[in-house]
Amino acid sequence: MKRDELSMRESYARRKSDPKVLRYSDTSFSEDNTEGLRKVLVILPIVIIGIIVLALIIGIKQYTSIFAGIKMTSEGESTSAEAVDSFDESKLLLIISPDSPMPSDYKTDLISYDGSQFDKGIIEDLKKMMDTANREGLSIKIEEGYVSPEVQHELYMDQVRKLIAREGYGEARAMEEAEKTVPMENHSEFQSGLAVKFSSLKGSDFVSTEEYLWLYKNSIKYGFILRYPEGKELSTEREFDPTHFRYVGKENAARMRSLNMTLDEYISYLNARNN
């Protein structure tokens, strides 16, 4: 028995001193398990760092997308400061009419808004005006914005045909009369992207609606004027049109209102002062 007991003690001593066996809280871990744990402890921080980096990349992409979305509206609309800063202010006082056709080198930088297109330089003020009108319970509708030369030509010729059929005019007179209401291509402000045609959702007789009265009173705050006002037919050479508003910038609009001048009269006034 003593020999067996001695043998057991020697065996226990060998196991205890064996570096391949570790003892902790009566639980033994082999060297292979220890090595596996070390690998896990090395890999785990790398995995965590990778997850953090991936989350940061996704977050940055989302932020960039949101920031870009602020600059661009749906269908290419834009209300960014860049749109206003790059606006060519020489356009503001440009007259486009049968006597002053659109310059051949005129360029429009168009952006869509509310179903129509406009020069990007007027979008911010147009949106502010429409938003204010909506908050005040008005039902103003944008009927028309930019019109291409091809479409303007068709509109003009359609008016010519109507005058021939309805009034019995000859072709030459019909073409002359048509210009007073629907100008031919390159004679219309709607090709500039600076003109807006409005209507009211409450009625077809726009001039008698509160929407027209609101626009006439408040549009200058946003840089717009009634382009062809009543009683000014001699200066504009166009019939009164309550639906047609034109962007000229806030300062010009305010001065024209205070002087009771149309765009045509205002330009003549400025030219006279500069000479």
GIMO-V701017 format. One record per residue. N is the residue number from 1. RES is the residue in one letter. OMEGA is omega in degrees with one decimal (* if undefined). BURIAL is b if it has 9 or more other ideal C-beta (glycine too) atoms within 8 Angstrom, else e. D_FIRST is the distance of its C-alpha to the first C-alpha in Angstrom with 1 decimal. Layout:
# GIMO-V701017
n = (N;N)
res = (RES;RES)
omega = (OMEGA;OMEGA)
burial = (BURIAL;BURIAL)
d_first = (D_FIRST;D_FIRST)
This chain:
# GIMO-V701017
n = (1;2;3;4;5;6;7;8;9;10;11;12;13;14;15;16;17;18;19;20;21;22;23;24;25;26;27;28;29;30;31;32;33;34;35;36;37;38;39;40;41;42;43;44;45;46;47;48;49;50;51;52;53;54;55;56;57;58;59;60;61;62;63;64;65;66;67;68;69;70;71;72;73;74;75;76;77;78;79;80;81;82;83;84;85;86;87;88;89;90;91;92;93;94;95;96;97;98;99;100;101;102;103;104;105;106;107;108;109;110;111;112;113;114;115;116;117;118;119;120;121;122;123;124;125;126;127;128;129;130;131;132;133;134;135;136;137;138;139;140;141;142;143;144;145;146;147;148;149;150;151;152;153;154;155;156;157;158;159;160;161;162;163;164;165;166;167;168;169;170;171;172;173;174;175;176;177;178;179;180;181;182;183;184;185;186;187;188;189;190;191;192;193;194;195;196;197;198;199;200;201;202;203;204;205;206;207;208;209;210;211;212;213;214;215;216;217;218;219;220;221;222;223;224;225;226;227;228;229;230;231;232;233;234;235;236;237;238;239;240;241;242;243;244;245;246;247;248;249;250;251;252;253;254;255;256;257;258;259;260;261;262;263;264;265;266;267;268;269;270;271;272;273;274;275)
res = (M;K;R;D;E;L;S;M;R;E;S;Y;A;R;R;K;S;D;P;K;V;L;R;Y;S;D;T;S;F;S;E;D;N;T;E;G;L;R;K;V;L;V;I;L;P;I;V;I;I;G;I;I;V;L;A;L;I;I;G;I;K;Q;Y;T;S;I;F;A;G;I;K;M;T;S;E;G;E;S;T;S;A;E;A;V;D;S;F;D;E;S;K;L;L;L;I;I;S;P;D;S;P;M;P;S;D;Y;K;T;D;L;I;S;Y;D;G;S;Q;F;D;K;G;I;I;E;D;L;K;K;M;M;D;T;A;N;R;E;G;L;S;I;K;I;E;E;G;Y;V;S;P;E;V;Q;H;E;L;Y;M;D;Q;V;R;K;L;I;A;R;E;G;Y;G;E;A;R;A;M;E;E;A;E;K;T;V;P;M;E;N;H;S;E;F;Q;S;G;L;A;V;K;F;S;S;L;K;G;S;D;F;V;S;T;E;E;Y;L;W;L;Y;K;N;S;I;K;Y;G;F;I;L;R;Y;P;E;G;K;E;L;S;T;E;R;E;F;D;P;T;H;F;R;Y;V;G;K;E;N;A;A;R;M;R;S;L;N;M;T;L;D;E;Y;I;S;Y;L;N;A;R;N;N)
omega = (-179.6;178.7;178.6;179.9;178.7;179.3;179.4;179.7;178.0;179.0;179.6;-179.7;178.8;179.8;-177.5;-178.0;-178.6;-179.2;-179.8;-178.2;177.4;-178.2;176.4;178.9;177.1;178.6;-176.4;176.4;178.8;178.0;178.8;178.9;179.0;179.1;177.9;178.8;177.9;179.6;178.5;-179.0;177.4;-175.2;-174.5;178.3;179.1;178.9;-179.9;178.6;178.6;178.8;179.7;-179.9;178.9;178.8;178.9;179.3;179.6;179.9;179.7;178.9;179.3;179.5;179.3;179.5;179.6;-179.4;177.7;179.6;177.1;-177.8;-176.4;177.0;178.6;-179.4;175.7;179.2;178.3;175.5;-176.4;177.4;-179.2;-178.9;-178.6;-176.0;-176.5;-178.1;179.8;-175.2;176.3;178.2;-168.8;-175.3;178.7;175.6;176.1;-175.1;176.0;178.7;-179.4;-178.6;178.0;177.9;-176.7;-179.2;-179.0;-179.9;176.2;176.1;-166.2;174.9;-178.9;175.0;175.3;174.2;178.3;178.2;-179.0;172.1;-174.0;-178.7;-178.0;-171.8;-175.6;-179.7;177.7;178.8;179.1;180.0;-179.7;178.7;178.8;179.3;179.1;179.3;180.0;173.6;178.7;179.6;-179.5;179.8;173.8;-178.9;-173.0;173.9;-179.1;175.5;-179.5;178.5;-178.5;179.0;179.4;177.5;179.6;178.0;179.9;-178.2;176.3;177.0;177.1;-179.7;179.0;-179.8;177.3;-177.6;-173.8;-174.5;-179.3;-179.8;167.0;-174.2;-177.5;-179.4;179.3;179.4;178.9;-179.3;-179.2;-179.3;-177.6;-179.0;-179.9;-176.7;175.4;-178.7;-178.1;173.9;-174.5;177.7;-178.9;174.7;-178.3;-174.3;-178.0;-176.4;179.4;173.9;-176.7;170.6;178.6;176.6;-175.2;-178.6;-177.5;179.3;-169.6;-174.5;-178.1;-177.8;176.2;177.5;177.3;-179.1;178.8;179.7;-178.5;-178.1;-168.8;-173.4;-178.2;178.3;-176.4;175.3;-178.5;175.1;168.7;-170.1;-176.6;-176.3;179.1;179.7;-178.4;-176.1;-179.7;-178.7;-177.5;-175.4;176.1;177.2;177.0;179.9;-177.5;-175.9;-169.4;176.9;-174.5;178.4;177.5;-176.7;-173.7;-176.4;179.0;-178.9;-179.7;-179.4;179.1;177.8;-178.1;179.6;-177.5;-177.3;169.4;177.0;-179.3;179.5;-177.9;179.0;176.4;179.1;179.7;179.6;179.8;-179.7;-177.2;-179.0;*)
burial = (e;e;e;e;e;e;e;e;e;e;e;e;e;e;e;e;e;e;e;e;b;e;e;e;e;e;e;e;e;b;e;e;e;b;e;e;e;e;e;e;e;e;e;e;e;e;e;e;e;e;e;e;e;e;e;e;e;e;e;e;e;e;e;e;e;e;e;e;e;e;b;b;b;e;e;e;b;b;b;b;e;e;b;b;e;b;b;e;e;e;b;b;b;b;e;b;b;b;e;e;e;b;e;e;e;e;e;b;b;b;b;b;b;e;e;b;b;b;b;b;b;b;b;b;b;b;b;b;b;b;e;b;b;b;e;e;e;b;e;b;e;b;e;e;b;b;b;e;e;e;e;b;b;e;b;b;e;b;b;b;b;e;b;b;e;e;e;e;b;e;e;e;b;b;b;e;b;b;b;e;b;b;b;b;b;b;b;b;b;b;b;b;b;b;b;b;b;b;b;b;e;e;e;e;e;b;e;e;b;e;b;b;e;b;b;b;e;b;b;b;e;b;b;b;b;b;b;b;b;e;e;b;b;e;e;b;b;b;e;b;b;b;b;b;b;b;b;b;b;b;e;b;b;b;b;b;b;e;b;e;e;b;b;b;b;b;b;e;b;b;e;e;e;e;e)
d_first = (0.0;3.8;5.3;5.0;6.0;8.4;9.6;10.4;12.2;14.1;15.1;16.3;18.2;19.8;21.0;22.3;24.2;25.5;29.2;29.5;27.7;29.3;28.0;30.5;30.2;27.0;29.1;28.7;31.8;31.9;34.2;36.5;37.0;37.7;40.3;41.9;42.2;43.9;46.4;47.2;47.8;50.1;52.0;52.4;54.8;56.8;57.2;58.3;60.8;62.1;62.7;64.5;66.7;67.6;68.5;70.7;72.4;73.2;74.4;76.7;78.1;78.8;80.5;82.6;83.6;84.6;86.5;88.4;89.2;91.0;93.3;94.0;94.9;94.7;97.1;97.2;98.6;98.2;98.6;97.2;98.9;99.2;101.6;103.9;103.7;104.7;107.6;110.9;113.1;116.2;115.9;116.4;120.2;120.8;123.5;123.2;126.4;129.1;130.7;127.5;125.2;121.6;121.1;120.0;117.1;115.9;112.1;110.1;106.4;105.7;102.9;102.6;102.8;103.4;104.5;106.9;106.8;108.0;108.2;104.9;106.7;107.9;104.7;103.3;106.5;107.2;103.8;104.3;107.7;106.4;103.4;105.7;108.1;105.3;104.0;107.6;107.8;110.1;109.9;110.8;110.2;110.3;112.5;112.7;111.6;111.9;114.1;114.2;117.6;117.4;116.9;119.5;122.0;121.4;121.8;125.1;126.4;125.5;127.6;130.4;130.4;130.3;133.4;135.3;134.6;134.9;137.6;139.5;139.1;139.8;136.8;137.9;138.4;135.2;133.2;134.8;134.2;130.6;129.8;130.6;127.6;125.4;125.7;125.2;122.2;121.9;124.2;121.6;119.4;116.7;116.0;115.1;112.0;113.5;115.3;113.9;115.6;114.7;115.3;114.4;112.3;114.7;117.9;119.8;122.5;120.4;123.1;123.3;119.5;117.6;115.4;118.4;119.6;116.1;115.9;119.4;118.6;115.1;114.7;116.0;113.0;110.9;113.4;115.2;119.0;121.1;122.5;125.7;126.9;129.9;133.1;132.0;133.0;135.4;132.8;130.0;132.3;130.1;130.4;128.4;124.9;122.6;119.6;119.5;117.7;117.1;114.6;116.3;113.8;113.8;116.2;118.8;118.5;119.1;122.1;123.6;123.4;124.9;127.8;128.1;128.0;126.8;124.8;128.0;129.9;127.0;126.9;130.6;130.3;127.7;129.7;132.8;131.0;129.6;133.0)
